[in-house]
């Protein structure tokens, strides 16, 4: 089976699961797709002794598509740009301080807390896990996933202010988490002489370089798009922006996520809002909303199918399940201090801390980073545990976020 055939089958499977979920299962879109894709994979593995053909076909499809590279180098730029384009910049600016604190300090605190908690957990289970790998696990699981967050928030009656904070945080902390992950990877590599000053330079290059490139190319695209009202031209210019920005940013080793977010925010803010259906802003909103939905569907099918290529998952199921409360606790503690110091100065929605904690969803980016680790028994443990955490986050937290918000806070319509 070649790669084109694998992608074609993947898209067809996504369409079929989306239809089944819409007609019969009726779970929130992305959550239902993950559940169905995982169910299809589990059933095929159970029945593989009777009919191995389907299970092998699923394995072939999954192995033909490099999940880590496909998400981090191809899909992520499109998804982040689409998400940033829809953000209300005025709302984001009003919540800039909590967004910045949670997207930076919160990620670092969560990484440290989760790392030491996971070290204690592995030692209690008599598993040899070096501290540096615990920190790597903490760095890849601490950032909230903007794709998963966006997909779930659209289905939840969350207050508008908290929605802005959670969305903004998820767009920023990916870049911070990736820089932290790369730095820790170099520390873990015995062949690399890595110093703290190198981490500072890496952070500056990734963050400042990514944001600068995103704003610069975003401005060029804005000037071109503003001068036309042709649908095809506007869409092609936005596609060119995302793809060229990804190539340029990767070439200078800057942060692709931050560059795409900066470009999407700039373009979405500077283009004038218009009720006319033939305005450039309306064209971009329609097109990128569709791209966002399609790529989300494909991504969550890929997440569900990962079970088929994790034969070691059952070996680490216990520690994966025990990591779930550790992840939630690290998230809660990492935002509790900023919450008490910063957010208490302003009038808060009831249950804000609980909502911010529970809405910190993890998704495909964490799995992609875990897959990028060098092959070892440590990688197997991290990847299996990470998959348990992501499934719980998308399904468990995703399905219960709405009821939690309803029980502790007023619907966002009352606050709008």
N, C-alpha and C positions, 0 to 999 in steps of 0.2 A: 504494500500500500504506500503510495507516494504522499508527500505532504499536502498537495492540493486536494486529494481524495479525503485525507484525514480532516482537513479544515471543512470541506463540504459536508461530511458526515456530522461533524461537530455542530455546524450551523443548523443542519436539518434536525439534529437531536434537540438543540436548543428551542427550535420552533415547535417541535412536537411536545416537549415538556412544558413550554409556556402555554400552549393550547390546552393541555390536560389540566394544568393548574387553574387556568382561567375558567374552564367549564366544570370541573369536578372537585378538585381539591380546595380551591378558593383561599389559599394562603396568600399573604402579601407577596407580590410578584417575585422579587429576588429570593426571598426566603423559601417560597414554594419550589423554585427551580433548584436550589441547593438540596432541599429535602428529596425531591424526586430523582435528581441525578445521583445522589448518594444511595437512595433506595435501589435504583436500577443497577448500580455497581455492586451493591451487597448481594442482591438476588442473583446476579450473574456469577458471582464468586461462589455462592452456595450451590448453584446448579452446574458449576463447571465440570464436575465429575460425570454428570449425565450428558451435558451438551457443552463441551469446552469451546465451541466455535465463537459464541457471542462474547464470552469472557476474554478470549484472546483478541477478538476484534476491538473491544474496548481498550485493552492494554496497548494494542498497536496504535490506536488513535492517540491515546494519551502520551505514549512515548515518542510518537512522531512530532508532537508539538512540544517544544521546550517551554514549559510553563514559566520558569523563571525569566528567561530571555524575552519571551513573548509579552509578558506583563510589564517588566521593568523597562525594556527598551522600545517596545512598540505601543502597547495599549495604554500605559500609564499616562503618557503625554496627552493623548486624546481625552482620556477620562478627566484628568485634572483641569485641562483647559475648559472642557464643557462645564465642569462644576463651578470653576471660578467665574465663568461668563455669566452664570445665573445669580451670583451673589450680589446682594444689595450693598453697594460700597458705603453708603451713608450709615446703614446699620452696623457694618463692620467697623467703620471708623469710630462710631460711638462706643464700641466694645473692644477697642484696640488693646487696652492694657490687659484685661483678663485673657484675651486671645493670645497675646504675646507671652504672657507669663505661663499659661498652660502649655503652649506650643514649644516652649524652650525649657524652663525650669521644671515644669511638670514631667516632661519626657525623661529628663536626666534623673530626677528623683525616683520615678517609677522604675527606670532601668536598674538603679542601685538597689532599691527595695526588693524588686523581683529577683535580682541576681543572688543576693544573700539568702532570700527565702528559698529559692530553688536549690542553692548549695546545701542548706539545712535539710531540705526534703530528700535530696539524693543521698546524703550521708545517712539519714535515718533509714533509708531503704537499702543501705549498703551498696550504693552505686558510686563508682569512681568517676566524678565529674570535676575537671579542673575549674577553678574560679573564673578564669578568663572566658571559658565557654558558657558559664552561667551569665556573665556579663553580655556576651554576644546574644544569648537567648533573650535577656532583658531588653537589649537594644532593638531587637527585631519585633518583639511582641508589645513593647510599650507604646509606640505611636498608634494613634487611632487611624483607621483606614477611611479616607475620604469617600471612596466608592461605596463601601458598606454603610458608612454613616449617612451619606446622602440618600441611598436607596431606602433606608429605614425611616429617616426623619420625614420623608415625604408621606409616610403612612401613619405618622404619630401626631397627636394633638399637642405637641410640645410648645410652650410659650415662646413667642418670637425672639425675645432677648436671649434665652438659653439656646435656641436653635442657631442664632447667629454666632454665639460663642463656640458651640460644639462644631459647627461647620467651619468656622474660621480656624479653630485649633487644628482640625483634621487636615486642612490645606497647608498649614505651616509645619506641623510637627513631623510630617513625612520627610521633608528635607533635612531637618535636624536629626531625626532618627537614622537616616541613611548615612549622614556624615559620621555620627557616633558609631554606627555599625562598621563602616569602612575603617575608621581609626582603630577600633578594637580588633578587627581582623588583622591589621598590620602589626599590632602589639602581639597577637597570638602567633604570628609567623616568625619562627626562629631565624629565618634568613634575612629578615628586615630589621635594621637598626632604627627603631622608631622612638622619638622623643616627644615630650609634651609640646615643645615649640612647633613640631611638625603637625600636631593636631590643631593648634591655633591657626597655622597657615592654611591647612586643609579646610578648616571651617570657614575662614575668610574667603578663600578662593571659591568654595562651593556656594556659600550663601551670597556674598556680595557679587561675585561673578554671575551667578544664576539670575539674581534679581535684576542686575544691570542689563544683561543680555535680553531678558524678558521684556523689560520696559523699552529698550532701544528698538528691538524688532517689532514690539507691539505698537510703538509710535509710527513706524514706517507703514505697517499694515493699516493702522487707523487712518493715516493720510490717504492711502490708496482707496480704502473702502469708502471713506467719506465722500470721495469724488465720483462715486458710481451708485446707481440704483438697480443694476442688473443682477438678478438672483444668481446666475451661474458664476459671474465674476466675483461677487461678494463671497460666495461659498468657497471658490477655488483659492481666493486670497487667504481666507482663514485656514484652509487646509495647508496651504504652503507655509503659513506662519508656524503652525504646530510642527510640521515635519522639518522645516529648515532650522527652527529653533532647537529641536531635539538634536540634530546633527551638529550644529555649531557649539551648543552647550557641552555635548559629549566630547567634542574635539579639544576643548580647552579645559576639560575636567571640572566643569562647574555643575551645579545642581539642576538637573533637568526638571524635577518636580517644582522647585521654586521658580524657575524660569517660566514654565508653562502657567503656573498660578499668577505670576506677575503680569504676563501678557494677557491672560484672560480677564483679570481684574481691570487692567488698564483699558482694554478694548470695550468691556462691558460698561465701564464708567464713562468714558469719553464719548461714545456714540450716543446721540440724543435718543431718548425714548419717544416713540411715536405710535399712535393707535393705528396708523395706516399699515395695511398688510404688505405693502411694497417698499417699506423702509429697510435700510441695511440691518438695523437692530432686530427687526422682526424676522428677516431672513435668517440671521445667525441664530436667533433663539429657536426657531423651528428646526433648522437643520441639526444644530448641536444637541438639541433635546432628543432627536431621533437617534443620532450617533451614540449618545449616552445610554439610551435604553437598549440598543442592539449590543453594544460592547459589554454592558452590564450582564445581559442575558448570557452571552458567550462565556464571560469570565466566571460567572457563578456555576455554569455547567462544568467548566474546567475544574473548579474547586471541588465540586461533588465527585468528579471522576478520579480525583487524586487517590482515592482509596485503593484503586486497582494497582497502582504502582508503589504502594507502601506495604509490602508483604510483612514488614517488621512491626506494623502498627499494633497488633495484638500483644507483642512482647512488652510494649511500654504503655499499655492501656491504663494500668493502675496509676502510674505517675502522671500520665496525661490528665486523668480525671482529678487527681489531687492538686494539679497545677491550676485548676479553674478558680477555686477560692483564693489562691495565691495571687492570680492575675487581678481579680476584682479588688482584693485588699490593697495591692500595690497601687492600683489606679485610685482608689479612694483616699489613701494616705498621701499620694503625690499631689492631689488637688486640695486636700484639707487645709494644709498650711497656707498656700496662696489664697484659698477661699476665706480663711479667717482673717488674714492680713489685708487682703485687697477688697474682696467682694463685700465684706460686712459694712464697708463704708457707705454702701448704697442700699436702698430698699430692695429686698430680695423676694423672688417668687417662693412661696412655701415649698420645701422639699428640694431646693436647688442643688444642694450637695449630693443628694441621692440620685437626682436625675443626671447630673453631670458625670457621676461615677458610672451609672448603668448605661449611659448613652455612649460610652467610650468603646465602640465596636472595633474588632479586629477583622481583617479580611485577607484577600489574596496577596497583598504586598508582604505580609509576614511570612506566608508560605513560600513566596518567591525568594525572599532573603534566606530562609532556612535551606532551600534547595541549592542556593549558591555557595553554601559552606563546603569545604573540601571533604571528600569521602572519609568517614571514620565511624566508629561506634558512637562517638559523641554526636555526630550529625544525625544518626538514626534516632537517637533519643530525643534530640531537640526537634527534629522534623515531625516525629510521631506525636509528641506532646503539643507542638505548635498546631498541628491539624486538629487535635481535640479541642484546643482553645478557640480556634477559628470557628469550628462547627458550633460550639456552644455559644460563641459570641453572636454569630449570624442568626442562628435558630432560637436559642434560649433567650438571649437579651433582646434580639429583634422582635420576637413575638410578645414579650412581656413589657417592653418599654412603654407602649401605648397605655395599657392598664395601670402601670406605675404612675405615669404622668396624670392620668385621670384621677387617681386616688389621692395624689398629694398636691396637685396644682390646678389652677384654672386653665381651661383650654386656651390656646394661643389666640383664638379669635377675640377673646375678651380683652387681650392685651394689645392687639393690633391697632 
